[in-house]
Amino acid sequence: MDGVLRRRGSVLERALWIGDEPVVVRVAQPAADRVIFGARAHNADAAEEGLRRMRRATGVDVDLQGFYDRYRDDPLIGASVRSRPHLRPNGRPEAFEALAWAVCEQLIEYVRAVEIERRILYRFGRRCPSWDGTQTLVAPPCAAAVAGLAPAELQALDLAGGRARALIRAAREVASGRVDLHVQSGQEDGWRRLRTITGIGSWTTAVLGLHGQQRYDQLPAGDLAYFKLVGQMLRPEEGPHARADEDEVRSVFAPYEREGWAGLAGLHALGHKATGGGAGVRFAA
């Protein structure tokens, strides 16, 4: 919905940047057991890196057989696991993109957050021609570009002042190298450093981990969707108005967390709402 990923027929297409090099990546799935990736760039190494990041974002190389075997008869998520064994979080090939959009989606309805994200794209996004040159693809600004903005520039696009300041501070941490979002080791240290920023909490870093770093163990437990789901599980007598708190959500998903699957289990538990990366209202920072 943010306009970054385009669909043309059965082909998904988007632009991403490897350093200063734009790369256009396309993905198609002509059969259930076959996914085709293609990349176009001026530099072969950049194209290869673009392919690697897109493969990681789509999760095609993640073997979920163990998850399926373990949870196909689970009382909470078993039905979803059996009917949708292919389900994976919607990933982002640029981790900072996931972080930036998570900040935009705090505390507001997703549709309104998307409007803000589209304004950021229009004003500060990076542009390049599509695969066949008939369209212009737009990717979110990089961390260095956001780091150089003033909060007022983001507030003018309807991003709240506190979140504008949080996003810029986070961008400065990433742009300076103090937080490296692409390394596998030390991700928890990066999350802890980001959480020292006012306005960035466990929900934001969990969204970053799940959708930007392909950490299927990360559950955005502060999301209103989980508050509703667990509240109705624990207190059905309260009907649709039942709400849990974050501790209760974590308690319900603790068995999956211990085995490293809390984030993926959460998407299965949400059922048809499990779009990943943008469903419902964002409740916690």
C-alpha positions in Angstrom: 0.0 0.0 0.0 2.9 2.4 0.4 3.7 2.2 -3.3 7.2 0.8 -3.0 6.4 -2.7 -4.3 4.6 -2.8 -7.7 2.6 -5.6 -9.2 2.4 -5.9 -12.9 0.4 -9.0 -13.8 1.9 -11.8 -11.8 5.3 -10.1 -11.4 6.3 -8.1 -8.4 8.8 -5.3 -9.0 10.6 -2.8 -6.8 13.7 -0.7 -6.7 16.4 -0.8 -3.9 19.8 0.8 -3.5 23.0 -0.9 -2.9 25.2 2.0 -1.8 24.7 4.6 -4.5 23.7 2.0 -7.1 20.0 1.5 -8.0 18.8 -2.0 -8.5 15.5 -3.1 -10.0 14.4 -6.5 -8.7 11.6 -8.6 -10.1 10.0 -11.7 -8.5 7.5 -14.1 -10.1 6.1 -17.5 -9.0 5.0 -19.4 -12.1 4.4 -22.6 -10.1 3.9 -23.6 -6.4 7.4 -25.0 -6.2 9.2 -22.4 -8.3 10.1 -18.8 -7.7 12.0 -16.7 -10.3 14.1 -13.7 -9.3 15.7 -11.2 -11.7 17.8 -8.1 -11.1 18.9 -5.2 -13.3 21.7 -2.8 -12.4 24.8 -1.2 -14.0 27.0 -3.2 -11.6 26.9 -7.0 -11.5 27.9 -7.1 -7.8 25.0 -4.7 -7.0 22.6 -6.8 -8.9 23.7 -9.9 -7.0 23.4 -8.2 -3.7 19.9 -7.0 -4.7 18.9 -10.5 -5.5 20.3 -11.7 -2.1 18.3 -9.1 -0.2 15.1 -9.8 -2.0 15.5 -13.6 -1.5 16.0 -12.9 2.2 13.0 -10.6 2.3 10.6 -13.1 0.7 11.9 -15.9 2.9 12.2 -18.4 0.0 15.3 -19.9 1.6 13.8 -20.4 5.0 13.0 -24.1 5.6 9.7 -24.2 7.6 9.4 -28.0 7.6 10.4 -28.1 11.3 7.9 -25.5 12.2 5.1 -27.3 10.3 5.9 -30.7 11.9 6.0 -29.1 15.4 2.8 -27.0 15.2 0.5 -28.6 12.6 -1.6 -30.0 15.4 -1.2 -27.1 17.8 -4.5 -26.1 19.4 -4.0 -22.4 18.7 -2.3 -22.2 15.3 -2.5 -25.7 13.9 -5.4 -25.1 11.6 -3.6 -22.1 10.1 -0.3 -24.0 9.8 -2.0 -26.8 7.9 -4.0 -24.6 5.6 -1.2 -22.0 5.0 2.2 -23.8 5.4 3.7 -21.2 3.0 2.9 -18.2 5.3 5.9 -16.0 6.0 6.1 -12.4 7.2 6.1 -9.7 4.5 9.8 -8.8 4.5 11.6 -5.7 3.5 14.9 -6.0 1.6 16.1 -2.8 3.3 16.1 -3.1 7.1 16.1 0.7 7.7 12.9 0.8 5.6 11.2 -1.5 8.0 12.4 0.6 11.0 11.3 3.9 9.4 7.9 2.6 8.5 7.5 1.0 12.0 8.0 4.5 13.5 5.5 5.9 11.1 2.9 3.3 12.1 3.1 3.8 15.8 -0.2 4.6 17.6 -2.2 5.3 14.5 -4.4 3.4 12.0 -2.4 1.7 9.3 -4.3 3.5 6.5 -3.3 6.9 7.9 0.3 5.7 8.4 0.4 4.7 4.7 -0.6 8.2 3.7 2.3 9.6 5.7 4.7 7.0 4.2 3.5 7.9 0.7 4.2 11.6 1.4 7.7 10.7 2.6 8.3 8.7 -0.6 7.0 11.6 -2.8 9.1 14.2 -1.0 12.3 12.3 -0.1 12.2 9.0 -2.0 14.9 7.7 -4.4 13.7 7.2 -8.0 14.8 5.1 -10.9 13.1 3.7 -14.1 11.2 0.4 -13.9 12.5 -2.7 -15.7 11.1 -1.8 -19.0 11.4 2.0 -18.5 7.7 2.7 -18.7 7.3 3.7 -15.0 9.2 5.3 -12.2 9.9 3.2 -9.2 10.4 4.9 -5.8 12.2 3.6 -2.7 12.2 5.1 0.7 15.1 7.5 1.6 18.2 5.9 3.1 19.2 6.4 6.7 21.8 9.1 5.8 19.2 11.2 4.0 16.7 10.9 6.9 19.5 11.7 9.4 20.0 15.1 7.6 16.4 16.2 7.9 14.9 18.5 10.4 11.9 17.3 12.4 9.7 20.0 11.0 10.2 18.6 7.5 8.6 15.3 8.6 6.0 17.0 10.7 4.9 18.9 7.6 4.0 15.5 6.1 1.7 14.8 9.2 4.2 12.7 11.2 3.8 13.6 14.8 6.7 15.6 16.3 7.8 12.9 18.8 7.9 10.3 16.1 9.7 12.6 13.7 12.4 13.2 16.2 12.6 9.5 17.0 13.0 8.6 13.3 15.7 11.1 12.8 17.7 10.0 15.8 17.3 6.4 14.8 18.5 7.3 11.3 21.6 9.0 12.7 22.4 5.9 14.7 22.2 3.7 11.6 23.9 6.2 9.2 26.9 6.6 11.6 27.4 2.9 11.9 26.7 2.8 15.6 23.7 0.5 14.7 24.3 -2.0 11.9 21.0 -3.4 10.7 22.4 -5.8 8.2 24.7 -7.9 10.5 23.3 -11.1 11.9 25.4 -11.1 15.0 24.7 -8.4 17.6 21.2 -7.5 16.4 20.0 -7.5 20.0 22.7 -4.9 20.9 21.4 -2.7 18.1 17.8 -3.0 19.3 18.9 -2.1 22.8 20.7 1.0 21.5 17.6 2.0 19.4 15.4 1.6 22.5 17.3 4.3 24.3 15.7 6.7 21.9 12.6 8.3 23.3 9.7 7.0 21.2 11.2 3.7 20.2 10.3 0.7 22.3 9.9 -3.1 22.0 7.1 -3.0 19.5 9.2 -0.9 17.0 12.3 -3.1 17.3 10.2 -6.3 17.1 8.7 -5.0 13.8 12.2 -4.2 12.6 13.4 -7.7 13.5 10.4 -9.6 12.0 10.0 -7.7 8.8 13.4 -6.1 8.2 15.8 -8.6 9.6 13.8 -11.8 9.0 13.8 -12.7 12.7 10.8 -15.1 13.0 11.3 -15.2 16.7 10.2 -11.5 17.1 6.6 -10.9 18.2 5.3 -7.3 18.2 3.4 -8.0 21.4 2.3 -4.4 21.9 0.2 -4.4 18.7 -3.5 -3.8 19.2 -4.3 -6.8 17.1 -2.7 -9.1 19.6 -4.3 -7.2 22.5 -7.7 -8.0 20.9 -6.8 -11.6 20.1 -5.5 -12.6 23.5 -8.1 -10.6 25.4 -10.9 -12.5 23.7 -9.1 -15.8 24.3 -8.6 -15.1 28.0 -11.9 -13.3 28.7 -14.5 -14.4 26.2 -17.3 -13.2 28.4 -16.3 -9.6 27.6 -16.9 -10.2 23.9 -15.3 -8.2 21.2 -14.3 -5.4 23.7 -11.9 -7.7 25.6 -8.3 -6.5 25.7 -5.2 -8.1 27.0 -2.0 -6.3 28.0 1.5 -6.9 26.7 2.5 -9.2 29.5 -0.6 -11.4 28.8 0.3 -11.5 25.1 3.8 -12.6 25.8 2.6 -15.2 28.3 0.3 -16.8 25.6 3.1 -16.9 23.0 5.9 -17.9 25.5 5.9 -21.5 24.3 6.6 -20.4 20.7 9.1 -17.8 21.8 11.2 -20.5 23.6 11.5 -22.4 20.4 12.3 -19.3 18.3 9.0 -19.0 16.4 6.9 -16.4 18.3 6.7 -14.0 15.4 5.6 -16.5 12.8 3.2 -18.2 15.3 1.7 -14.8 15.9 0.9 -14.3 12.3 -0.8 -17.7 12.1 -2.7 -16.9 15.3 -4.1 -13.7 13.7 -5.6 -15.8 10.9 -6.9 -13.9 8.0 -5.5 -10.7 9.5 -2.0 -12.0 9.2 -0.8 -9.7 6.4 2.4 -8.9 8.2 3.8 -5.4 8.4 0.6 -3.5 8.4 -2.7 -4.8 9.8 -5.0 -2.9 12.1 -3.9 -0.2 14.5 -0.4 0.3 15.9 -0.7 0.6 19.7 2.7 0.7 21.3 6.0 2.2 20.5 
